[in-house]
Amino acid sequence: MERADEIVKRYEKLDADRSNFMAQWQEIADYMIPRKSSFTTQSSPGAKRTSKIYDGTAIRSLRILANGLYGHMTSPSAPWFELTVKNPGLKAIDTVKEWLRETSQRMQNAINNSNFGMASHEVYTDLGAFGTGCMYADIGKDTLLSFQSVPLAEICIAEDFQGKVDTVYRLIKLTARQCIQQFGDKCSDDIQKSAVSDKDPDKQFEIIHAIYPRTDRKKGKIDKGNKPYASCYIEREKRNMLLEEGYDRFPYLVPRWEKDSGEVFGRSPGMDALPDVKMLNLMKKDYLRAIQKMIDPPLLVTDENKMKSMRTTAGSIIYYRSGGDKPESLKTGGDYQIAVDYEARIQESIREAFYADLFMLLAQKPQNQMTATEVLERVEEKLVLLGPTMGRLQAEFYNPMLETVFGAMWEAGMIPPVPQELAGAGLQVEYISKLALAMRKFETDAMMKLVQFTSPMIQIDPSVVDNFNLDAAARGGAERFGLPTEWMNPMAKVRQIREQRAAAQAEAQKKQEQMMQADLAQKALPSLTSKVDPESILAKQAGQTVQ
């Protein structure tokens, strides 16, 4: 009871600390993602939530951002990460290289076979709109891995001294029947009466799920009550402890788009675009009213007709007194083109805030007037702005998620035997998604520019090439272009091919030298026989003997 009371009090403190964010999230949801507009207001199921929206630019731009991150960062259709080691010498060993490739492929398959794709898309949407996303990652009941996107309205978070989120308090609403199914007789009398007697089995109760670092662990014990992270389910109203367990790894992934010092929740493109979005919707509302006036303008009639009804539908006949004033349309005299131009500028500003132009460039195919290189050059400038966010996503989202995947597969015996060379070496993750490779394109561009710069020098002095490690440049370029590792020959095989080539060239040169010597001897033999008479040589030798 004492621990349950402490957890509820801390939840209420964390909930109060996020009140300013809640108000801002509500406003963002009202204009950009109405289906999530349940932060400070609760609407009935099926209720209309688009009453404030007159322009859909922000909604479409946010969707492009979420789809772009999903398709270019964690696409299931292509590898987006690979395991590696810091020591390049170890990576060159064939057995190590094969183990890294096989393990990476198994992890990728396990992720693709789970519900990570659906959950991650919701996280990307929350990141773009609210600046903070949340995903629950753990071992599944029916599948190896289970991922669940958690609504931002349900969670309160806290950081450790390094700024890493290590505490999540989640408020869940469960019906009495669901509580009995999950927690059984540990539920309070109120829940049991509602569920067991069928008095009101669908009545909802607030349950707090608190996960935080455990500080009261007992040494030498590894049971659920002594895991590194505590997991407690509490009835908020009754302060009743429903279930107390633990986790070896922190099961929540809480990435932030960007974060100000002194704040635990992130800030987002949606927050940056909110002023423009609100102004655009007001402008669009007035603009639509102006268009209505142009299409169906008010009529000017004399006061004599004020008591008469007048039909203005198509094909109707309007009667007026002979010699009197005719009804005429009211001319407003407004310049609507100014409003149209300004509206277009605001829409473009909103699209830029959500990086929609970047992802549209990455998605489109090069046209006749634009080559693929020119498209990438235009993308480079925009990728620089997205770089810090990619680094934060890797640190707060992808790295802990892959640690969870590796741990779950290791415990299930799905990781191949580790080579002896990797003992104590430590693993690292290298990201090879489309965006990650585009960011690393700067390195390959530098090498290509250097080749162009040094080509005239090499023609004058070929020894200039000795300044560069061409093997490392070629293999590094292949990695940065996303070439699968199995398509590259191991360095041992490369050395073997070169040794065989050198031996074959030496043998060919030796044969060529022998043929040249034989040819020279063949040419020299006739000249010797024509100048020297063998009989005269014998006679001369005989005369010398007589003397």
Residue pairs with C-beta under 8 A, 6 or more apart in sequence:
1 239
1 240
1 241
3 232
3 241
4 232
4 234
4 235
4 239
4 240
4 241
5 239
7 169
7 208
7 210
7 232
7 234
8 208
8 234
8 236
8 239
10 169
10 210
11 156
11 169
11 171
11 208
11 210
11 236
14 156
14 157
14 158
14 169
15 156
15 169
15 171
17 156
18 156
18 265
21 265
22 39
22 40
22 153
23 39
23 40
24 271
24 274
25 39
25 129
25 130
25 152
25 153
26 37
26 39
26 40
26 41
27 274
28 129
28 130
28 268
28 270
28 271
28 274
29 36
29 37
29 38
29 39
29 129
30 37
30 49
30 52
30 53
31 52
31 53
31 58
31 274
31 277
31 278
31 281
32 58
32 59
32 62
32 129
32 270
32 273
32 277
33 59
33 62
33 125
33 129
34 49
34 50
34 53
35 49
36 126
36 129
36 151
36 152
36 153
37 43
37 49
38 151
38 153
39 152
39 153
43 49
52 281
53 59
53 281
54 281
54 284
54 285
54 288
55 280
55 281
55 284
55 347
57 277
57 280
57 347
57 350
57 351
58 270
58 273
58 277
58 280
58 350
58 354
60 356
61 273
61 350
61 351
61 353
61 354
61 356
62 125
62 128
62 129
62 269
62 270
62 354
63 125
64 354
64 356
64 359
64 360
65 124
65 128
65 269
65 354
65 355
65 356
65 359
66 121
66 124
66 125
66 128
67 121
67 359
68 355
68 356
68 358
68 359
68 362
68 363
69 124
69 127
69 128
70 117
70 120
70 121
70 124
71 363
71 434
72 359
72 362
72 433
72 434
72 435
73 80
73 390
73 393
73 433
73 434
73 435
73 436
74 80
74 116
74 117
74 120
74 398
74 433
75 433
75 434
76 111
76 112
76 117
78 433
78 434
78 482
79 104
79 105
79 108
79 432
79 484
80 108
80 431
80 432
80 433
80 436
81 104
81 107
81 108
81 398
81 402
81 429
81 430
81 431
81 432
81 433
82 100
82 101
82 104
82 429
82 430
82 432
82 485
83 100
83 103
83 104
83 107
83 427
83 428
83 429
83 430
84 91
84 100
84 427
84 428
84 429
84 430
85 91
85 96
85 100
85 422
85 425
85 426
85 427
85 428
86 425
86 426
86 428
87 425
90 96
90 421
90 422
90 425
91 97
91 100
92 490
92 491
92 492
93 419
93 421
94 490
94 492
95 419
95 421
96 419
96 421
96 422
97 485
97 490
99 416
99 418
99 419
99 422
100 485
101 485
101 486
102 416
103 415
103 416
106 409
106 414
106 415
106 416
107 402
107 405
107 406
107 409
110 144
110 145
110 405
110 408
110 409
110 414
111 145
111 405
113 143
113 144
113 145
114 140
114 143
114 144
114 145
114 146
114 147
115 143
115 146
115 147
115 148
116 145
116 147
116 401
118 149
119 135
119 147
119 148
119 149
120 135
120 147
120 149
122 133
122 149
123 133
123 134
123 135
123 149
123 253
123 255
123 397
124 133
126 132
126 133
126 134
126 149
126 152
127 133
127 255
127 256
127 257
127 266
127 268
128 257
128 268
128 269
128 270
128 354
129 268
129 270
130 152
130 265
130 266
130 268
130 270
130 271
131 256
131 257
131 258
131 259
131 265
131 266
131 267
131 268
131 270
131 271
132 152
132 157
132 254
132 255
132 256
132 257
132 265
132 266
132 268
133 149
133 152
133 253
133 254
133 255
133 256
133 397
134 149
134 150
134 151
134 152
134 155
134 157
134 168
134 252
134 253
134 254
135 147
135 148
135 149
135 150
135 252
135 253
135 397
135 401
136 146
136 147
136 148
136 150
136 251
136 252
136 253
137 145
137 146
137 147
137 148
137 251
137 252
137 253
137 400
137 401
137 404
138 146
138 247
138 251
138 404
139 145
139 146
139 408
139 411
140 146
144 408
144 409
144 412
144 414
145 404
145 405
145 408
150 170
150 252
154 170
154 171
154 172
155 168
155 169
155 170
155 171
155 252
155 254
156 168
156 169
156 170
156 171
157 165
157 167
157 168
157 169
157 254
157 264
157 265
158 165
158 166
158 167
158 212
158 264
159 165
159 166
159 167
159 264
160 166
160 213
163 259
164 396
165 252
165 254
165 264
165 396
166 212
166 213
166 229
166 250
167 210
167 211
167 212
167 213
168 210
168 211
168 212
168 252
168 254
169 208
169 209
169 210
169 211
169 212
170 208
170 209
170 210
170 211
171 206
171 207
171 208
171 236
172 206
172 207
172 208
172 209
173 204
173 205
173 206
173 207
174 182
174 204
174 205
174 207
175 195
175 201
175 202
175 203
175 204
175 205
176 187
176 191
176 192
176 194
176 195
176 200
176 201
176 202
176 203
176 205
177 195
177 201
177 202
179 187
179 191
179 195
179 205
179 207
179 242
180 187
180 191
180 192
180 195
180 196
182 243
183 233
183 242
183 243
185 192
186 240
186 241
186 242
186 243
187 195
187 235
187 240
187 242
188 235
188 238
188 240
190 205
190 237
190 238
191 205
191 235
193 199
194 200
194 201
194 203
195 201
205 235
205 236
205 237
206 235
206 236
206 237
207 233
207 234
207 235
207 236
207 242
208 232
208 233
208 234
208 235
208 236
209 231
209 232
209 233
210 230
210 231
210 232
210 234
211 229
211 230
211 231
211 232
211 247
211 250
211 251
211 252
212 229
212 230
213 228
213 229
213 230
214 226
214 227
214 228
214 229
214 230
214 246
217 226
217 227
217 228
218 226
224 244
224 245
224 246
225 244
225 245
225 246
226 246
227 245
227 246
227 247
227 248
228 246
228 247
228 248
228 249
229 246
229 247
229 248
229 249
229 250
229 251
230 244
230 245
230 246
231 243
231 244
231 245
231 246
231 247
232 241
232 243
232 244
232 245
233 241
233 242
233 243
233 244
234 240
234 241
234 242
235 242
248 407
249 400
249 403
249 404
249 407
250 400
251 404
253 396
253 397
253 400
253 401
254 396
255 266
255 392
255 393
255 396
255 397
256 265
256 266
256 267
256 392
256 396
257 266
257 267
257 268
257 269
257 389
257 392
258 266
258 267
258 268
258 388
258 389
258 392
259 265
259 266
259 267
259 392
260 267
269 353
269 354
269 355
270 354
272 353
273 349
273 350
273 353
273 354
276 346
276 349
276 350
276 353
277 350
279 346
280 343
280 346
280 347
280 350
283 339
283 342
283 343
283 346
284 343
286 339
287 336
287 339
287 340
287 343
290 332
290 334
290 336
290 339
291 336
293 330
293 332
294 332
294 336
296 312
297 329
297 330
297 331
297 332
298 329
298 330
299 310
299 312
299 327
299 328
299 329
299 330
300 327
300 328
300 329
300 330
301 310
301 325
301 327
302 324
302 325
304 321
304 324
305 320
305 327
310 318
310 327
311 317
311 318
312 318
318 327
320 326
320 327
351 357
355 382
355 385
355 386
357 382
358 379
358 382
358 383
358 386
361 375
361 378
361 379
361 382
362 379
362 434
362 435
362 438
364 375
366 372
366 374
366 375
376 438
376 441
379 438
380 438
380 441
380 442
383 435
383 438
383 439
386 435
387 439
390 435
390 436
390 439
394 429
394 431
398 429
398 431
399 429
402 429
406 415
406 427
409 415
432 479
432 482
434 482
437 480
437 481
437 482
440 480
441 480
443 476
443 480
444 476
444 477
444 480
444 481
447 473
447 477
450 468
454 464
457 464
458 464
458 465
471 494
475 488
478 487
478 488
479 485
489 497
